[in-house]
Amino acid sequence: MKQTINQKRPKYQERLNVIKLEIDYELMSLYDALRTKDETSKEDSIRRLQQLRNDLSKMSYLK
């Protein structure tokens, strides 16, 4: 049982790190869209950030 939990933990941590990197990237994209006043890119970034926030919430719930 303990071995199974220890095997799942690295996968959980890896996915958590990937989500954080994706959030950082989308924040940079949103910043660029705001600076250039690109409404389409802005909306896309906001939608993606909302999805990533939901994923992060699910990960926290599963922990």
C-alpha positions in Angstrom: 0.0 0.0 0.0 2.7 2.4 1.0 4.6 1.7 -2.2 1.6 2.5 -4.3 1.2 5.9 -2.6 4.8 6.7 -3.1 4.6 5.8 -6.8 1.6 8.2 -7.3 3.2 11.1 -5.4 5.9 11.8 -8.0 3.3 11.8 -10.8 1.1 14.2 -8.7 4.1 16.5 -8.1 5.1 16.4 -11.7 1.6 17.4 -12.9 1.5 20.1 -10.3 4.7 21.6 -11.6 3.5 21.4 -15.2 0.3 23.3 -14.3 2.4 26.0 -12.5 4.6 26.4 -15.6 1.6 26.6 -17.8 0.1 29.3 -15.6 3.3 31.3 -15.8 3.3 31.1 -19.5 -0.3 32.1 -19.8 0.2 35.1 -17.5 3.1 36.2 -19.8 0.8 35.8 -22.8 -2.0 37.7 -21.1 0.5 40.5 -20.3 1.6 40.7 -24.0 -2.0 40.7 -25.2 -2.9 43.6 -22.8 0.1 45.6 -23.9 -0.7 45.2 -27.6 -4.5 45.5 -27.0 -5.2 42.2 -28.7 -8.6 41.3 -27.5 -8.7 37.8 -29.0 -5.5 36.8 -27.4 -6.6 38.3 -24.1 -9.8 36.3 -24.1 -7.9 33.1 -25.0 -5.4 33.6 -22.2 -8.1 34.4 -19.7 -10.0 31.2 -20.7 -6.9 29.1 -20.4 -6.0 30.6 -17.0 -9.5 29.8 -15.8 -9.1 26.2 -17.0 -5.7 25.9 -15.3 -7.1 27.3 -12.1 -9.8 24.6 -12.2 -7.1 22.0 -12.8 -5.1 23.3 -9.9 -8.1 23.2 -7.6 -8.9 19.6 -8.6 -5.3 18.7 -7.9 -5.5 20.3 -4.4 -8.7 18.4 -3.8 -7.2 15.0 -4.8 -4.2 15.5 -2.6 
